[in-house]
Amino acid sequence: MSRSAASRPGATLRILTDADARAFRRLRLAGLEEYPDAFGESAAEFRRTSIDATAARLRASSDEQFVIGAFVGGRLVGVAGFFRHTGRKRRHSGLIWGVYVDAAFRRRGIARAMLEALVARAAAVKGLRQISLSVTMRRRAARALYDALGFETFGIEKRSLCVDGVFVDEEHRMLDLKRRT
């Protein structure tokens, strides 16, 4: 997927640019506030990131790092981020982060469409072999989606996150891009 828009059932998907920084910030903050136990970053930490820093991050999009946005009626309602590891020994792998869909737009296949587009784009990156992600054990719907997309569990990290004094376990998953072709 290029930076141009691609239509999916119920949403238009495209790579976010710096022009989307305010909408991205609003949606990311909503996700961090709604599900503090689902993300490694806290809402307070994210609030310290300036709009300029957010725009710069989106401006730096490439095949190896990007955020896919889902738009309904011109409104950003879903996001999913990706980056390829840069170290010589880890360049064969990438990471999905920050998957979130606004509550009013769930159960429409938007998260699945974003992830399918993200995986397709990542699979086209030369030398990329696998994509990993982490999901907290409490997120049953997300875990079911990752199952359906072929992500396999390779470990459970006990007490991975501590949210307001409560420990949360995370499941680590990986998708072998060569196996899915």
C-alpha positions in Angstrom: 0.0 0.0 0.0 1.4 3.4 -0.9 0.5 6.6 0.9 -2.6 6.8 -1.3 -5.9 5.6 0.0 -7.3 2.0 -0.5 -10.9 1.3 0.1 -12.0 -1.5 2.4 -15.4 -2.5 3.6 -16.6 0.3 5.9 -13.4 2.3 5.8 -10.7 3.9 3.7 -7.1 2.9 4.6 -4.0 4.8 4.0 -0.6 5.6 5.5 -0.7 8.5 7.9 1.3 11.6 7.1 2.3 14.6 9.2 -1.0 16.3 8.2 -2.7 13.6 10.3 -0.8 14.3 13.5 -3.6 15.9 15.4 -6.1 13.2 14.5 -3.6 10.5 15.3 -2.8 12.1 18.6 -6.5 12.3 19.5 -7.2 8.7 18.6 -4.0 7.3 20.3 -4.8 9.2 23.5 -8.3 7.8 23.4 -6.9 4.2 23.2 -4.4 4.8 26.0 -7.1 6.2 28.2 -9.8 3.6 27.4 -7.5 0.6 27.7 -4.5 1.5 30.0 -3.8 -2.2 30.5 -3.5 -2.9 26.7 -0.6 -0.6 25.8 3.0 -0.3 27.0 2.8 3.5 26.9 0.7 5.4 29.4 -1.6 8.3 28.5 0.5 10.5 30.7 3.7 9.5 28.8 2.1 10.1 25.5 0.8 13.5 26.5 4.4 14.6 27.0 5.0 13.9 23.3 4.6 17.2 21.4 2.4 17.5 18.3 5.6 18.5 16.5 7.3 15.2 17.5 4.2 13.3 16.5 4.1 15.0 13.1 7.9 14.3 12.6 7.3 10.6 13.4 4.6 10.4 10.8 6.6 12.4 8.3 9.4 9.8 8.6 7.1 7.1 7.3 8.7 4.6 4.9 8.3 1.0 3.9 10.1 0.1 7.1 8.1 2.2 9.6 4.6 3.5 9.1 1.2 3.9 10.7 -1.9 2.8 8.8 -5.0 4.8 9.4 -8.7 3.8 8.8 -11.0 6.6 7.9 -14.8 6.6 7.9 -16.5 9.7 6.5 -13.1 11.5 6.5 -12.6 10.8 10.3 -9.7 8.8 11.6 -11.2 5.9 13.5 -8.4 3.3 13.6 -4.7 3.0 13.6 -2.0 0.3 13.5 1.7 0.9 13.6 4.7 -1.0 12.2 8.4 -0.7 12.4 11.3 -2.9 11.1 14.1 -3.5 13.6 17.2 -1.7 12.5 20.0 -3.7 14.1 22.0 -6.0 11.8 20.9 -9.1 13.6 17.2 -8.2 13.8 16.5 -6.6 10.4 14.7 -9.8 9.4 11.9 -8.9 11.8 9.4 -6.1 12.4 6.9 -5.2 15.1 3.2 -4.2 15.1 2.3 -1.6 17.8 -0.6 0.6 18.8 -3.5 -1.2 17.2 -6.7 0.6 18.1 -10.2 1.2 16.7 -12.6 3.8 18.1 -15.4 2.1 20.1 -18.1 3.5 17.8 -16.6 1.7 14.8 -15.7 -1.7 16.1 -17.1 -5.0 14.8 -17.0 -3.7 11.2 -13.8 -5.5 10.2 -11.7 -2.3 10.4 -9.0 -3.8 12.6 -8.7 -6.8 10.4 -8.5 -4.7 7.3 -5.8 -2.5 8.8 -3.8 -5.5 9.9 -4.2 -7.3 6.6 -3.0 -4.2 4.7 -0.1 -3.8 7.2 1.0 -7.4 6.8 0.8 -7.2 3.0 2.9 -4.0 3.0 5.5 -5.4 5.4 5.6 -8.7 3.5 6.8 -6.7 0.4 9.8 -5.4 2.3 13.0 -7.1 1.0 14.6 -9.3 3.7 11.7 -9.1 6.2 10.9 -12.6 7.4 8.6 -12.2 10.4 6.4 -9.8 12.3 5.8 -9.9 16.0 3.4 -8.2 18.4 2.3 -8.4 22.0 -1.2 -8.5 23.3 -2.4 -8.5 26.9 -4.2 -11.7 28.0 -7.3 -9.7 28.9 -7.9 -8.6 25.2 -9.8 -11.6 24.0 -11.2 -10.0 20.8 -7.7 -8.9 19.8 -6.3 -12.3 20.5 -9.0 -14.0 18.4 -8.2 -11.6 15.5 -4.5 -12.4 15.7 -5.3 -16.1 15.7 -7.4 -15.6 12.6 -4.6 -13.8 10.9 -2.1 -16.6 11.6 -0.1 -15.1 14.5 1.3 -17.8 16.6 2.0 -17.5 20.4 5.7 -18.0 21.3 5.5 -16.9 24.9 3.7 -15.4 27.8 5.4 -12.7 29.8 4.1 -12.7 33.4 3.7 -9.3 35.0 4.7 -7.6 31.8 2.9 -4.4 32.6 2.0 -2.8 36.0 -1.0 -0.6 35.7 -2.0 1.3 38.8 -0.5 -1.4 40.9 -2.1 -4.3 39.0 0.1 -6.6 37.0 -0.9 -7.6 33.5 0.4 -10.6 31.6 1.3 -10.2 27.9 1.2 -12.8 25.1 4.0 -12.5 22.5 3.1 -13.6 19.0 4.8 -13.9 15.6 3.8 -14.2 12.0 6.2 -16.0 9.7 5.9 -14.1 6.4 7.5 -16.9 4.4 5.1 -19.5 5.7 2.0 -17.6 4.8 2.9 -17.2 1.1 
